[in-house]
């Protein structure tokens, strides 16, 4: 993934959690970008990320795993599937 795209995911995460990106030092920013979920999130359009993030953010907490899980759950609903693979 490009640096530009991982920066965009970081910026969106900051917007959703109302976190000032300037509060992150270089080591924290690098650690965020190195998380495996960032690449998976970066493959998705911003509109999808924003919708999913708004549904799972709790105050200033938005774990990347929960964010990605919300995107995947929404994809399953759009595809008309449940966890058991049954149609709605």
PyMOL Python script that loads the backbone (N, CA, C, O; Angstrom):
from pymol import cmd

cmd.read_pdbstr("""\
ATOM      1  N   UNK A   1       0.844  -1.167   0.000  1.00  0.00           N
ATOM      2  CA  UNK A   1       0.000   0.000   0.000  1.00  0.00           C
ATOM      3  C   UNK A   1       0.892   1.234   0.000  1.00  0.00           C
ATOM      4  O   UNK A   1       1.975   1.244   0.585  1.00  0.00           O
ATOM      5  N   UNK A   2       0.418   2.248  -0.656  1.00  0.00           N
ATOM      6  CA  UNK A   2       1.200   3.481  -0.729  1.00  0.00           C
ATOM      7  C   UNK A   2       1.191   4.213   0.613  1.00  0.00           C
ATOM      8  O   UNK A   2       0.277   4.061   1.423  1.00  0.00           O
ATOM      9  N   UNK A   3       2.217   4.995   0.815  1.00  0.00           N
ATOM     10  CA  UNK A   3       2.294   5.822   2.019  1.00  0.00           C
ATOM     11  C   UNK A   3       1.126   6.795   2.052  1.00  0.00           C
ATOM     12  O   UNK A   3       0.561   7.068   3.112  1.00  0.00           O
ATOM     13  N   UNK A   4       0.771   7.310   0.891  1.00  0.00           N
ATOM     14  CA  UNK A   4      -0.340   8.258   0.805  1.00  0.00           C
ATOM     15  C   UNK A   4      -1.641   7.618   1.291  1.00  0.00           C
ATOM     16  O   UNK A   4      -2.416   8.249   2.009  1.00  0.00           O
ATOM     17  N   UNK A   5      -1.877   6.360   0.897  1.00  0.00           N
ATOM     18  CA  UNK A   5      -3.117   5.692   1.301  1.00  0.00           C
ATOM     19  C   UNK A   5      -3.115   5.379   2.795  1.00  0.00           C
ATOM     20  O   UNK A   5      -4.138   5.556   3.456  1.00  0.00           O
ATOM     21  N   UNK A   6      -1.995   4.922   3.338  1.00  0.00           N
ATOM     22  CA  UNK A   6      -1.954   4.653   4.781  1.00  0.00           C
ATOM     23  C   UNK A   6      -2.106   5.956   5.567  1.00  0.00           C
ATOM     24  O   UNK A   6      -2.688   5.961   6.652  1.00  0.00           O
ATOM     25  N   UNK A   7      -1.589   7.055   5.027  1.00  0.00           N
ATOM     26  CA  UNK A   7      -1.794   8.360   5.664  1.00  0.00           C
ATOM     27  C   UNK A   7      -3.275   8.733   5.653  1.00  0.00           C
ATOM     28  O   UNK A   7      -3.783   9.300   6.621  1.00  0.00           O
ATOM     29  N   UNK A   8      -3.969   8.414   4.556  1.00  0.00           N
ATOM     30  CA  UNK A   8      -5.399   8.717   4.455  1.00  0.00           C
ATOM     31  C   UNK A   8      -6.204   7.906   5.469  1.00  0.00           C
ATOM     32  O   UNK A   8      -7.143   8.428   6.069  1.00  0.00           O
ATOM     33  N   UNK A   9      -5.849   6.640   5.664  1.00  0.00           N
ATOM     34  CA  UNK A   9      -6.528   5.808   6.664  1.00  0.00           C
ATOM     35  C   UNK A   9      -6.293   6.398   8.052  1.00  0.00           C
ATOM     36  O   UNK A   9      -7.219   6.484   8.859  1.00  0.00           O
ATOM     37  N   UNK A  10      -5.072   6.798   8.325  1.00  0.00           N
ATOM     38  CA  UNK A  10      -4.745   7.409   9.615  1.00  0.00           C
ATOM     39  C   UNK A  10      -5.557   8.687   9.823  1.00  0.00           C
ATOM     40  O   UNK A  10      -6.124   8.896  10.895  1.00  0.00           O
ATOM     41  N   UNK A  11      -5.610   9.526   8.815  1.00  0.00           N
ATOM     42  CA  UNK A  11      -6.355  10.782   8.912  1.00  0.00           C
ATOM     43  C   UNK A  11      -7.831  10.521   9.170  1.00  0.00           C
ATOM     44  O   UNK A  11      -8.444  11.197   9.997  1.00  0.00           O
ATOM     45  N   UNK A  12      -8.404   9.555   8.477  1.00  0.00           N
ATOM     46  CA  UNK A  12      -9.812   9.221   8.674  1.00  0.00           C
ATOM     47  C   UNK A  12     -10.040   8.674  10.079  1.00  0.00           C
ATOM     48  O   UNK A  12     -11.028   9.021  10.726  1.00  0.00           O
ATOM     49  N   UNK A  13      -9.134   7.822  10.555  1.00  0.00           N
ATOM     50  CA  UNK A  13      -9.243   7.297  11.921  1.00  0.00           C
ATOM     51  C   UNK A  13      -9.229   8.457  12.918  1.00  0.00           C
ATOM     52  O   UNK A  13     -10.015   8.476  13.865  1.00  0.00           O
ATOM     53  N   UNK A  14      -8.336   9.419  12.702  1.00  0.00           N
ATOM     54  CA  UNK A  14      -8.260  10.581  13.592  1.00  0.00           C
ATOM     55  C   UNK A  14      -9.558  11.384  13.562  1.00  0.00           C
ATOM     56  O   UNK A  14     -10.031  11.834  14.606  1.00  0.00           O
ATOM     57  N   UNK A  15     -10.135  11.567  12.380  1.00  0.00           N
ATOM     58  CA  UNK A  15     -11.401  12.293  12.276  1.00  0.00           C
ATOM     59  C   UNK A  15     -12.506  11.568  13.037  1.00  0.00           C
ATOM     60  O   UNK A  15     -13.264  12.189  13.781  1.00  0.00           O
ATOM     61  N   UNK A  16     -12.593  10.260  12.849  1.00  0.00           N
ATOM     62  CA  UNK A  16     -13.652   9.480  13.491  1.00  0.00           C
ATOM     63  C   UNK A  16     -13.516   9.456  15.008  1.00  0.00           C
ATOM     64  O   UNK A  16     -14.519   9.422  15.721  1.00  0.00           O
ATOM     65  N   UNK A  17     -12.299   9.474  15.499  1.00  0.00           N
ATOM     66  CA  UNK A  17     -12.063   9.408  16.946  1.00  0.00           C
ATOM     67  C   UNK A  17     -11.850  10.787  17.565  1.00  0.00           C
ATOM     68  O   UNK A  17     -11.599  10.905  18.764  1.00  0.00           O
ATOM     69  N   UNK A  18     -11.950  11.827  16.740  1.00  0.00           N
ATOM     70  CA  UNK A  18     -11.726  13.195  17.205  1.00  0.00           C
ATOM     71  C   UNK A  18     -10.364  13.327  17.893  1.00  0.00           C
ATOM     72  O   UNK A  18     -10.235  13.924  18.962  1.00  0.00           O
ATOM     73  N   UNK A  19      -9.365  12.753  17.246  1.00  0.00           N
ATOM     74  CA  UNK A  19      -7.993  12.787  17.747  1.00  0.00           C
ATOM     75  C   UNK A  19      -7.172  13.731  16.877  1.00  0.00           C
ATOM     76  O   UNK A  19      -7.236  13.662  15.650  1.00  0.00           O
ATOM     77  N   UNK A  20      -6.418  14.590  17.496  1.00  0.00           N
ATOM     78  CA  UNK A  20      -5.537  15.499  16.767  1.00  0.00           C
ATOM     79  C   UNK A  20      -4.345  14.697  16.246  1.00  0.00           C
ATOM     80  O   UNK A  20      -3.573  14.168  17.045  1.00  0.00           O
ATOM     81  N   UNK A  21      -4.177  14.594  14.921  1.00  0.00           N
ATOM     82  CA  UNK A  21      -3.049  13.826  14.385  1.00  0.00           C
ATOM     83  C   UNK A  21      -1.698  14.355  14.854  1.00  0.00           C
ATOM     84  O   UNK A  21      -0.716  13.613  14.878  1.00  0.00           O
ATOM     85  N   UNK A  22      -1.642  15.621  15.224  1.00  0.00           N
ATOM     86  CA  UNK A  22      -0.397  16.213  15.688  1.00  0.00           C
ATOM     87  C   UNK A  22       0.068  15.685  17.038  1.00  0.00           C
ATOM     88  O   UNK A  22       1.209  15.917  17.438  1.00  0.00           O
ATOM     89  N   UNK A  23      -0.814  14.973  17.743  1.00  0.00           N
ATOM     90  CA  UNK A  23      -0.425  14.416  19.043  1.00  0.00           C
ATOM     91  C   UNK A  23       0.383  13.135  18.892  1.00  0.00           C
ATOM     92  O   UNK A  23       0.921  12.624  19.874  1.00  0.00           O
ATOM     93  N   UNK A  24       0.473  12.614  17.683  1.00  0.00           N
ATOM     94  CA  UNK A  24       1.242  11.397  17.427  1.00  0.00           C
ATOM     95  C   UNK A  24       2.664  11.773  17.047  1.00  0.00           C
ATOM     96  O   UNK A  24       2.883  12.570  16.135  1.00  0.00           O
ATOM     97  N   UNK A  25       3.614  11.204  17.741  1.00  0.00           N
ATOM     98  CA  UNK A  25       5.005  11.366  17.358  1.00  0.00           C
ATOM     99  C   UNK A  25       5.329  10.406  16.223  1.00  0.00           C
ATOM    100  O   UNK A  25       4.511   9.561  15.860  1.00  0.00           O
ATOM    101  N   UNK A  26       6.506  10.538  15.675  1.00  0.00           N
ATOM    102  CA  UNK A  26       6.919   9.671  14.564  1.00  0.00           C
ATOM    103  C   UNK A  26       6.843   8.188  14.917  1.00  0.00           C
ATOM    104  O   UNK A  26       6.381   7.406  14.086  1.00  0.00           O
ATOM    105  N   UNK A  27       7.274   7.757  16.112  1.00  0.00           N
ATOM    106  CA  UNK A  27       7.195   6.322  16.435  1.00  0.00           C
ATOM    107  C   UNK A  27       5.754   5.805  16.506  1.00  0.00           C
ATOM    108  O   UNK A  27       5.459   4.707  16.035  1.00  0.00           O
ATOM    109  N   UNK A  28       4.851   6.612  17.104  1.00  0.00           N
ATOM    110  CA  UNK A  28       3.446   6.186  17.197  1.00  0.00           C
ATOM    111  C   UNK A  28       2.794   6.139  15.817  1.00  0.00           C
ATOM    112  O   UNK A  28       2.023   5.228  15.515  1.00  0.00           O
ATOM    113  N   UNK A  29       3.111   7.119  14.996  1.00  0.00           N
ATOM    114  CA  UNK A  29       2.558   7.155  13.649  1.00  0.00           C
ATOM    115  C   UNK A  29       3.051   5.956  12.841  1.00  0.00           C
ATOM    116  O   UNK A  29       2.269   5.323  12.131  1.00  0.00           O
ATOM    117  N   UNK A  30       4.320   5.645  12.943  1.00  0.00           N
ATOM    118  CA  UNK A  30       4.878   4.486  12.232  1.00  0.00           C
ATOM    119  C   UNK A  30       4.256   3.192  12.736  1.00  0.00           C
ATOM    120  O   UNK A  30       3.979   2.288  11.948  1.00  0.00           O
ATOM    121  N   UNK A  31       4.033   3.096  14.043  1.00  0.00           N
ATOM    122  CA  UNK A  31       3.407   1.893  14.607  1.00  0.00           C
ATOM    123  C   UNK A  31       1.978   1.740  14.108  1.00  0.00           C
ATOM    124  O   UNK A  31       1.542   0.627  13.813  1.00  0.00           O
ATOM    125  N   UNK A  32       1.246   2.840  14.010  1.00  0.00           N
ATOM    126  CA  UNK A  32      -0.121   2.784  13.482  1.00  0.00           C
ATOM    127  C   UNK A  32      -0.104   2.262  12.050  1.00  0.00           C
ATOM    128  O   UNK A  32      -0.848   1.345  11.703  1.00  0.00           O
ATOM    129  N   UNK A  33       0.750   2.855  11.228  1.00  0.00           N
ATOM    130  CA  UNK A  33       0.812   2.467   9.814  1.00  0.00           C
ATOM    131  C   UNK A  33       1.283   1.035   9.624  1.00  0.00           C
ATOM    132  O   UNK A  33       0.967   0.413   8.610  1.00  0.00           O
ATOM    133  N   UNK A  34       2.034   0.500  10.579  1.00  0.00           N
ATOM    134  CA  UNK A  34       2.564  -0.862  10.458  1.00  0.00           C
ATOM    135  C   UNK A  34       1.547  -1.930  10.853  1.00  0.00           C
ATOM    136  O   UNK A  34       1.776  -3.113  10.603  1.00  0.00           O
ATOM    137  N   UNK A  35       0.439  -1.541  11.460  1.00  0.00           N
ATOM    138  CA  UNK A  35      -0.562  -2.525  11.880  1.00  0.00           C
ATOM    139  C   UNK A  35      -1.123  -3.233  10.653  1.00  0.00           C
ATOM    140  O   UNK A  35      -1.382  -2.580   9.642  1.00  0.00           O
ATOM    141  N   UNK A  36      -1.318  -4.547  10.712  1.00  0.00           N
ATOM    142  CA  UNK A  36      -1.790  -5.294   9.539  1.00  0.00           C
ATOM    143  C   UNK A  36      -3.171  -4.867   9.058  1.00  0.00           C
ATOM    144  O   UNK A  36      -3.475  -4.994   7.872  1.00  0.00           O
ATOM    145  N   UNK A  37      -4.001  -4.370   9.946  1.00  0.00           N
ATOM    146  CA  UNK A  37      -5.350  -3.966   9.541  1.00  0.00           C
ATOM    147  C   UNK A  37      -5.348  -2.713   8.678  1.00  0.00           C
ATOM    148  O   UNK A  37      -6.289  -2.483   7.918  1.00  0.00           O
ATOM    149  N   UNK A  38      -4.311  -1.908   8.786  1.00  0.00           N
ATOM    150  CA  UNK A  38      -4.254  -0.668   8.013  1.00  0.00           C
ATOM    151  C   UNK A  38      -4.231  -0.976   6.523  1.00  0.00           C
ATOM    152  O   UNK A  38      -4.898  -0.300   5.741  1.00  0.00           O
ATOM    153  N   UNK A  39      -3.478  -1.981   6.127  1.00  0.00           N
ATOM    154  CA  UNK A  39      -3.430  -2.331   4.705  1.00  0.00           C
ATOM    155  C   UNK A  39      -4.796  -2.800   4.208  1.00  0.00           C
ATOM    156  O   UNK A  39      -5.234  -2.398   3.130  1.00  0.00           O
ATOM    157  N   UNK A  40      -5.467  -3.643   4.983  1.00  0.00           N
ATOM    158  CA  UNK A  40      -6.796  -4.120   4.584  1.00  0.00           C
ATOM    159  C   UNK A  40      -7.785  -2.962   4.516  1.00  0.00           C
ATOM    160  O   UNK A  40      -8.603  -2.897   3.598  1.00  0.00           O
ATOM    161  N   UNK A  41      -7.715  -2.055   5.473  1.00  0.00           N
ATOM    162  CA  UNK A  41      -8.599  -0.890   5.455  1.00  0.00           C
ATOM    163  C   UNK A  41      -8.274   0.016   4.272  1.00  0.00           C
ATOM    164  O   UNK A  41      -9.173   0.616   3.684  1.00  0.00           O
ATOM    165  N   UNK A  42      -7.012   0.115   3.928  1.00  0.00           N
ATOM    166  CA  UNK A  42      -6.598   0.962   2.820  1.00  0.00           C
ATOM    167  C   UNK A  42      -7.087   0.492   1.467  1.00  0.00           C
ATOM    168  O   UNK A  42      -7.107   1.266   0.509  1.00  0.00           O
ATOM    169  N   UNK A  43      -7.480  -0.766   1.378  1.00  0.00           N
ATOM    170  CA  UNK A  43      -8.009  -1.299   0.121  1.00  0.00           C
ATOM    171  C   UNK A  43      -9.454  -0.882  -0.126  1.00  0.00           C
ATOM    172  O   UNK A  43      -9.995  -1.135  -1.202  1.00  0.00           O
ATOM    173  N   UNK A  44     -10.079  -0.253   0.851  1.00  0.00           N
ATOM    174  CA  UNK A  44     -11.499   0.084   0.771  1.00  0.00           C
ATOM    175  C   UNK A  44     -11.695   1.577   0.527  1.00  0.00           C
ATOM    176  O   UNK A  44     -10.860   2.389   0.927  1.00  0.00           O
ATOM    177  N   UNK A  45     -12.800   1.939  -0.131  1.00  0.00           N
ATOM    178  CA  UNK A  45     -13.075   3.362  -0.369  1.00  0.00           C
ATOM    179  C   UNK A  45     -13.330   4.112   0.944  1.00  0.00           C
ATOM    180  O   UNK A  45     -13.832   3.537   1.909  1.00  0.00           O
ATOM    181  N   UNK A  46     -12.986   5.373   0.965  1.00  0.00           N
ATOM    182  CA  UNK A  46     -13.182   6.189   2.164  1.00  0.00           C
ATOM    183  C   UNK A  46     -14.638   6.215   2.614  1.00  0.00           C
ATOM    184  O   UNK A  46     -14.909   6.190   3.814  1.00  0.00           O
ATOM    185  N   UNK A  47     -15.577   6.264   1.679  1.00  0.00           N
ATOM    186  CA  UNK A  47     -16.996   6.314   2.053  1.00  0.00           C
ATOM    187  C   UNK A  47     -17.398   5.068   2.836  1.00  0.00           C
ATOM    188  O   UNK A  47     -18.155   5.162   3.802  1.00  0.00           O
ATOM    189  N   UNK A  48     -16.902   3.913   2.431  1.00  0.00           N
ATOM    190  CA  UNK A  48     -17.193   2.664   3.138  1.00  0.00           C
ATOM    191  C   UNK A  48     -16.562   2.705   4.524  1.00  0.00           C
ATOM    192  O   UNK A  48     -17.193   2.327   5.511  1.00  0.00           O
ATOM    193  N   UNK A  49     -15.322   3.162   4.597  1.00  0.00           N
ATOM    194  CA  UNK A  49     -14.636   3.253   5.886  1.00  0.00           C
ATOM    195  C   UNK A  49     -15.344   4.220   6.826  1.00  0.00           C
ATOM    196  O   UNK A  49     -15.488   3.942   8.016  1.00  0.00           O
ATOM    197  N   UNK A  50     -15.778   5.334   6.301  1.00  0.00           N
ATOM    198  CA  UNK A  50     -16.453   6.334   7.137  1.00  0.00           C
ATOM    199  C   UNK A  50     -17.768   5.775   7.679  1.00  0.00           C
ATOM    200  O   UNK A  50     -18.046   5.899   8.872  1.00  0.00           O
ATOM    201  N   UNK A  51     -18.576   5.163   6.818  1.00  0.00           N
ATOM    202  CA  UNK A  51     -19.852   4.586   7.267  1.00  0.00           C
ATOM    203  C   UNK A  51     -19.629   3.533   8.340  1.00  0.00           C
ATOM    204  O   UNK A  51     -20.287   3.556   9.381  1.00  0.00           O
ATOM    205  N   UNK A  52     -18.715   2.618   8.097  1.00  0.00           N
ATOM    206  CA  UNK A  52     -18.449   1.553   9.065  1.00  0.00           C
ATOM    207  C   UNK A  52     -17.874   2.125  10.353  1.00  0.00           C
ATOM    208  O   UNK A  52     -18.260   1.710  11.446  1.00  0.00           O
ATOM    209  N   UNK A  53     -16.964   3.064  10.229  1.00  0.00           N
ATOM    210  CA  UNK A  53     -16.350   3.667  11.407  1.00  0.00           C
ATOM    211  C   UNK A  53     -17.351   4.407  12.272  1.00  0.00           C
ATOM    212  O   UNK A  53     -17.296   4.328  13.500  1.00  0.00           O
ATOM    213  N   UNK A  54     -18.265   5.128  11.637  1.00  0.00           N
ATOM    214  CA  UNK A  54     -19.279   5.860  12.396  1.00  0.00           C
ATOM    215  C   UNK A  54     -20.186   4.914  13.168  1.00  0.00           C
ATOM    216  O   UNK A  54     -20.725   5.286  14.210  1.00  0.00           O
ATOM    217  N   UNK A  55     -20.358   3.704  12.671  1.00  0.00           N
ATOM    218  CA  UNK A  55     -21.217   2.727  13.338  1.00  0.00           C
ATOM    219  C   UNK A  55     -20.543   2.040  14.510  1.00  0.00           C
ATOM    220  O   UNK A  55     -21.238   1.546  15.399  1.00  0.00           O
ATOM    221  N   UNK A  56     -19.231   1.988  14.548  1.00  0.00           N
ATOM    222  CA  UNK A  56     -18.556   1.236  15.616  1.00  0.00           C
ATOM    223  C   UNK A  56     -17.686   2.084  16.538  1.00  0.00           C
ATOM    224  O   UNK A  56     -17.204   1.585  17.555  1.00  0.00           O
ATOM    225  N   UNK A  57     -17.479   3.343  16.206  1.00  0.00           N
ATOM    226  CA  UNK A  57     -16.665   4.188  17.088  1.00  0.00           C
ATOM    227  C   UNK A  57     -17.406   4.385  18.410  1.00  0.00           C
ATOM    228  O   UNK A  57     -18.620   4.584  18.433  1.00  0.00           O
ATOM    229  N   UNK A  58     -16.668   4.328  19.482  1.00  0.00           N
ATOM    230  CA  UNK A  58     -17.229   4.541  20.818  1.00  0.00           C
ATOM    231  C   UNK A  58     -16.425   5.657  21.472  1.00  0.00           C
ATOM    232  O   UNK A  58     -15.325   5.435  21.978  1.00  0.00           O
ATOM    233  N   UNK A  59     -16.986   6.848  21.452  1.00  0.00           N
ATOM    234  CA  UNK A  59     -16.246   7.987  21.992  1.00  0.00           C
ATOM    235  C   UNK A  59     -15.009   8.233  21.153  1.00  0.00           C
ATOM    236  O   UNK A  59     -15.100   8.587  19.977  1.00  0.00           O
ATOM    237  N   UNK A  60     -13.860   8.045  21.763  1.00  0.00           N
ATOM    238  CA  UNK A  60     -12.603   8.236  21.043  1.00  0.00           C
ATOM    239  C   UNK A  60     -11.919   6.913  20.773  1.00  0.00           C
ATOM    240  O   UNK A  60     -10.731   6.876  20.452  1.00  0.00           O
ATOM    241  N   UNK A  61     -12.666   5.821  20.901  1.00  0.00           N
ATOM    242  CA  UNK A  61     -12.089   4.489  20.704  1.00  0.00           C
ATOM    243  C   UNK A  61     -12.599   3.873  19.407  1.00  0.00           C
ATOM    244  O   UNK A  61     -13.805   3.736  19.200  1.00  0.00           O
ATOM    245  N   UNK A  62     -11.681   3.511  18.556  1.00  0.00           N
ATOM    246  CA  UNK A  62     -12.014   2.820  17.315  1.00  0.00           C
ATOM    247  C   UNK A  62     -10.896   1.835  17.008  1.00  0.00           C
ATOM    248  O   UNK A  62     -10.005   2.127  16.210  1.00  0.00           O
ATOM    249  N   UNK A  63     -10.945   0.654  17.649  1.00  0.00           N
ATOM    250  CA  UNK A  63      -9.928  -0.351  17.336  1.00  0.00           C
ATOM    251  C   UNK A  63      -9.995  -0.730  15.856  1.00  0.00           C
ATOM    252  O   UNK A  63     -11.081  -0.897  15.300  1.00  0.00           O
ATOM    253  N   UNK A  64      -8.847  -0.863  15.235  1.00  0.00           N
ATOM    254  CA  UNK A  64      -8.812  -1.179  13.807  1.00  0.00           C
ATOM    255  C   UNK A  64      -9.505  -2.498  13.512  1.00  0.00           C
ATOM    256  O   UNK A  64     -10.137  -2.643  12.466  1.00  0.00           O
ATOM    257  N   UNK A  65      -9.395  -3.463  14.419  1.00  0.00           N
ATOM    258  CA  UNK A  65     -10.026  -4.764  14.212  1.00  0.00           C
ATOM    259  C   UNK A  65     -11.546  -4.610  14.134  1.00  0.00           C
ATOM    260  O   UNK A  65     -12.197  -5.231  13.293  1.00  0.00           O
ATOM    261  N   UNK A  66     -12.105  -3.778  15.017  1.00  0.00           N
ATOM    262  CA  UNK A  66     -13.555  -3.567  15.029  1.00  0.00           C
ATOM    263  C   UNK A  66     -13.983  -2.810  13.773  1.00  0.00           C
ATOM    264  O   UNK A  66     -15.038  -3.094  13.207  1.00  0.00           O
ATOM    265  N   UNK A  67     -13.178  -1.860  13.340  1.00  0.00           N
ATOM    266  CA  UNK A  67     -13.472  -1.086  12.145  1.00  0.00           C
ATOM    267  C   UNK A  67     -13.525  -2.008  10.929  1.00  0.00           C
ATOM    268  O   UNK A  67     -14.473  -1.957  10.145  1.00  0.00           O
ATOM    269  N   UNK A  68     -12.513  -2.843  10.777  1.00  0.00           N
ATOM    270  CA  UNK A  68     -12.477  -3.775   9.655  1.00  0.00           C
ATOM    271  C   UNK A  68     -13.615  -4.785   9.759  1.00  0.00           C
ATOM    272  O   UNK A  68     -14.215  -5.142   8.745  1.00  0.00           O
ATOM    273  N   UNK A  69     -13.917  -5.248  10.959  1.00  0.00           N
ATOM    274  CA  UNK A  69     -15.025  -6.180  11.160  1.00  0.00           C
ATOM    275  C   UNK A  69     -16.353  -5.580  10.742  1.00  0.00           C
ATOM    276  O   UNK A  69     -17.195  -6.277  10.175  1.00  0.00           O
ATOM    277  N   UNK A  70     -16.554  -4.299  11.015  1.00  0.00           N
ATOM    278  CA  UNK A  70     -17.796  -3.630  10.620  1.00  0.00           C
ATOM    279  C   UNK A  70     -17.915  -3.547   9.107  1.00  0.00           C
ATOM    280  O   UNK A  70     -19.006  -3.701   8.558  1.00  0.00           O
ATOM    281  N   UNK A  71     -16.801  -3.306   8.435  1.00  0.00           N
ATOM    282  CA  UNK A  71     -16.813  -3.271   6.968  1.00  0.00           C
ATOM    283  C   UNK A  71     -17.191  -4.642   6.426  1.00  0.00           C
ATOM    284  O   UNK A  71     -18.022  -4.748   5.525  1.00  0.00           O
ATOM    285  N   UNK A  72     -16.590  -5.677   6.965  1.00  0.00           N
ATOM    286  CA  UNK A  72     -16.873  -7.037   6.496  1.00  0.00           C
ATOM    287  C   UNK A  72     -18.312  -7.436   6.781  1.00  0.00           C
ATOM    288  O   UNK A  72     -18.946  -8.086   5.949  1.00  0.00           O
ATOM    289  N   UNK A  73     -18.839  -7.058   7.940  1.00  0.00           N
ATOM    290  CA  UNK A  73     -20.230  -7.374   8.274  1.00  0.00           C
ATOM    291  C   UNK A  73     -21.181  -6.664   7.316  1.00  0.00           C
ATOM    292  O   UNK A  73     -22.166  -7.251   6.868  1.00  0.00           O
ATOM    293  N   UNK A  74     -20.893  -5.412   7.005  1.00  0.00           N
ATOM    294  CA  UNK A  74     -21.736  -4.670   6.070  1.00  0.00           C
ATOM    295  C   UNK A  74     -21.696  -5.306   4.689  1.00  0.00           C
ATOM    296  O   UNK A  74     -22.717  -5.352   4.002  1.00  0.00           O
ATOM    297  N   UNK A  75     -20.539  -5.793   4.273  1.00  0.00           N
ATOM    298  CA  UNK A  75     -20.430  -6.480   2.983  1.00  0.00           C
ATOM    299  C   UNK A  75     -21.303  -7.724   2.956  1.00  0.00           C
ATOM    300  O   UNK A  75     -21.953  -8.005   1.949  1.00  0.00           O
ATOM    301  N   UNK A  76     -21.321  -8.469   4.051  1.00  0.00           N
ATOM    302  CA  UNK A  76     -22.139  -9.680   4.114  1.00  0.00           C
ATOM    303  C   UNK A  76     -23.620  -9.338   4.043  1.00  0.00           C
ATOM    304  O   UNK A  76     -24.384 -10.027   3.368  1.00  0.00           O
ATOM    305  N   UNK A  77     -24.024  -8.292   4.724  1.00  0.00           N
ATOM    306  CA  UNK A  77     -25.429  -7.885   4.682  1.00  0.00           C
ATOM    307  C   UNK A  77     -25.800  -7.452   3.270  1.00  0.00           C
ATOM    308  O   UNK A  77     -26.859  -7.819   2.761  1.00  0.00           O
ATOM    309  N   UNK A  78     -24.930  -6.674   2.641  1.00  0.00           N
ATOM    310  CA  UNK A  78     -25.214  -6.239   1.267  1.00  0.00           C
ATOM    311  C   UNK A  78     -25.298  -7.420   0.316  1.00  0.00           C
ATOM    312  O   UNK A  78     -26.049  -7.381  -0.658  1.00  0.00           O
ATOM    313  N   UNK A  79     -24.543  -8.454   0.586  1.00  0.00           N
ATOM    314  CA  UNK A  79     -24.567  -9.642  -0.274  1.00  0.00           C
ATOM    315  C   UNK A  79     -25.743 -10.556   0.070  1.00  0.00           C
ATOM    316  O   UNK A  79     -25.954 -11.568  -0.598  1.00  0.00           O
ATOM    317  N   UNK A  80     -26.508 -10.209   1.105  1.00  0.00           N
ATOM    318  CA  UNK A  80     -27.674 -10.998   1.465  1.00  0.00           C
ATOM    319  C   UNK A  80     -27.336 -12.279   2.200  1.00  0.00           C
ATOM    320  O   UNK A  80     -28.060 -13.269   2.094  1.00  0.00           O
ATOM    321  N   UNK A  81     -26.237 -12.269   2.949  1.00  0.00           N
ATOM    322  CA  UNK A  81     -25.815 -13.467   3.669  1.00  0.00           C
ATOM    323  C   UNK A  81     -25.832 -13.206   5.161  1.00  0.00           C
ATOM    324  O   UNK A  81     -25.748 -12.062   5.607  1.00  0.00           O
ATOM    325  N   UNK A  82     -25.942 -14.286   5.932  1.00  0.00           N
ATOM    326  CA  UNK A  82     -25.733 -14.234   7.371  1.00  0.00           C
ATOM    327  C   UNK A  82     -24.476 -15.026   7.649  1.00  0.00           C
ATOM    328  O   UNK A  82     -23.853 -15.547   6.725  1.00  0.00           O
ATOM    329  N   UNK A  83     -24.096 -15.123   8.902  1.00  0.00           N
ATOM    330  CA  UNK A  83     -22.924 -15.922   9.236  1.00  0.00           C
ATOM    331  C   UNK A  83     -23.122 -17.377   8.851  1.00  0.00           C
ATOM    332  O   UNK A  83     -22.159 -18.069   8.520  1.00  0.00           O
ATOM    333  N   UNK A  84     -24.340 -17.838   8.890  1.00  0.00           N
ATOM    334  CA  UNK A  84     -24.626 -19.225   8.538  1.00  0.00           C
ATOM    335  C   UNK A  84     -24.751 -19.400   7.028  1.00  0.00           C
ATOM    336  O   UNK A  84     -24.958 -20.514   6.547  1.00  0.00           O
ATOM    337  N   UNK A  85     -24.629 -18.322   6.289  1.00  0.00           N
ATOM    338  CA  UNK A  85     -24.713 -18.409   4.839  1.00  0.00           C
ATOM    339  C   UNK A  85     -26.135 -18.484   4.316  1.00  0.00           C
ATOM    340  O   UNK A  85     -26.348 -18.853   3.161  1.00  0.00           O
ATOM    341  N   UNK A  86     -27.110 -18.141   5.141  1.00  0.00           N
ATOM    342  CA  UNK A  86     -28.510 -18.204   4.727  1.00  0.00           C
ATOM    343  C   UNK A  86     -28.927 -16.870   4.127  1.00  0.00           C
ATOM    344  O   UNK A  86     -28.401 -15.815   4.483  1.00  0.00           O
ATOM    345  N   UNK A  87     -29.872 -16.941   3.223  1.00  0.00           N
ATOM    346  CA  UNK A  87     -30.414 -15.728   2.623  1.00  0.00           C
ATOM    347  C   UNK A  87     -31.388 -15.062   3.585  1.00  0.00           C
ATOM    348  O   UNK A  87     -32.057 -15.743   4.362  1.00  0.00           O
ATOM    349  N   UNK A  88     -31.470 -13.735   3.538  1.00  0.00           N
ATOM    350  CA  UNK A  88     -32.471 -13.011   4.326  1.00  0.00           C
ATOM    351  C   UNK A  88     -33.817 -13.182   3.679  1.00  0.00           C
ATOM    352  O   UNK A  88     -34.812 -12.654   4.176  1.00  0.00           O
TER     353      UNK A  88
END
""", "prot")
cmd.dss("prot")
cmd.show_as("cartoon", "prot")
cmd.util.cbc("prot")
cmd.orient("prot")
